[in-house]
Each structure stands twice: as C-alpha cells, then as structure tokens.
Amino acid sequence: MIRSYLMVFVLLLFLSCNTTEVDYSNYEVEITMSSNEFVYKSDVKPQSLFVNKSKNDIYLPASIYVGFERKTDGKWGEFKSWFIIDGINTFITLNPDDSIGTLMGLSYFYVDSLKVPGEYRFNYLAYSDKEFTNLLPASMRSSESFFIHN
C-alpha cells in the first residue's frame, strides 16, 4: 500500500516538473551601466538599467531582482542581493520595452563588507515565466564588468 502511494507521488512529482525547453533566442535584453570605472567611497555610485528589448514579457522576483558579484581569481563569486523589496506582488513584469534599474546605485557599504575594491557586475534575476522556473542565461542578464578603485 505504501509503495502504491509512493509511486503515485513520484509520478505526480514528475508530471509537475517543467520539462518545456525555452527558446531564449526569442528574448533580448540590454543592460547599460552609468560608467565602468568608479572611485571607492566617492559620491558617484555604480548604477545599471535593464531593458526588455524582446517581444516577450520578462519576470523578476519582486523581493530580490538584482544583485552583484565580485570577480576573484578569474571567476565570478557569490551572488549578493543588492537590496530586498517588501511588497504585495511576487513578481515584477517587464513588458516589451519596459526597463528597471538599480535605482540608487550600488552602495559602497556592500563593497566595504567585502573589504576590497575590484571588478564587479550586476546580475538580474530575470525569468521567462512568472513561476521562476526558466532563468534567462547569465550572459543575457549580467551587466558588463565595472571596476571600483581606491
């Protein structure tokens, strides 16, 4: 009897999984930076703008939709959320030609917490579906590198 329930559960789990292949060639985004060079602790902070240039909607989690990564030894490090939004909706919809940005710029508080200037990039959590099962490839949703100097 338990074996039957287990088999039904596994079958339902398998059927509920998203096995649809997404054609990411139908998606186009543009990420612009305010600059690619910044001076540590200056008043000018890194900012970026993410624009949906495709004909499809793009979905971002309303709580954390952008973060940043620091490059160390040629590899991008751990994603750190740039900020957290507390709100009602679970997602933000970017219709074609809509944009969203980093609003206030990357606070140097986060860079202080890493204790080193260096090479960084913004990374948007952009999905092709509002269930957040199909994350766009990192090459599409990451900004160009920017550098923070002493």
RABELSUL-V666824 format. One record per residue. N is the residue number from 1. PHI is phi in whole degrees, 0 to 359 (none if undefined). PSI is psi in whole degrees, 0 to 359 (NA if undefined). Layout:
n = {N,N}
phi = {PHI,PHI}
psi = {PSI,PSI}
This chain:
n = {1,2,3,4,5,6,7,8,9,10,11,12,13,14,15,16,17,18,19,20,21,22,23,24,25,26,27,28,29,30,31,32,33,34,35,36,37,38,39,40,41,42,43,44,45,46,47,48,49,50,51,52,53,54,55,56,57,58,59,60,61,62,63,64,65,66,67,68,69,70,71,72,73,74,75,76,77,78,79,80,81,82,83,84,85,86,87,88,89,90,91,92,93,94,95,96,97,98,99,100,101,102,103,104,105,106,107,108,109,110,111,112,113,114,115,116,117,118,119,120,121,122,123,124,125,126,127,128,129,130,131,132,133,134,135,136,137,138,139,140,141,142,143,144,145,146,147,148,149,150}
phi = {none,297,299,296,297,296,295,296,299,297,297,296,297,299,291,278,290,278,251,285,281,259,271,287,292,277,243,218,231,228,240,247,247,293,189,244,225,222,259,308,65,278,281,271,245,300,224,222,227,253,241,277,263,270,267,251,290,235,242,234,298,291,285,224,249,214,215,221,226,248,272,224,53,80,235,286,275,297,291,239,297,282,196,235,259,257,207,270,284,268,214,250,262,257,287,309,72,283,219,213,229,270,58,264,90,290,289,290,304,292,294,302,294,273,63,212,291,167,262,228,207,275,226,270,269,249,238,273,221,282,272,61,259,236,286,299,302,305,296,271,250,251,286,293,297,226,242,246,248,293}
psi = {313,321,321,315,320,318,319,317,314,318,315,320,316,315,334,345,143,110,9,130,135,131,96,353,345,1,138,129,160,129,121,150,149,332,171,6,131,151,128,133,17,175,343,121,149,135,150,162,128,120,130,105,3,177,1,153,151,142,137,140,134,333,307,107,349,146,189,160,149,138,129,129,38,3,144,133,196,137,129,127,139,320,171,132,131,114,190,315,155,344,159,129,125,105,166,134,2,159,160,148,190,8,277,356,158,119,138,352,318,321,320,320,334,345,17,136,169,202,130,169,151,147,115,139,85,130,156,352,152,357,355,42,341,88,130,151,145,326,336,331,9,140,168,160,148,155,137,124,161,NA}
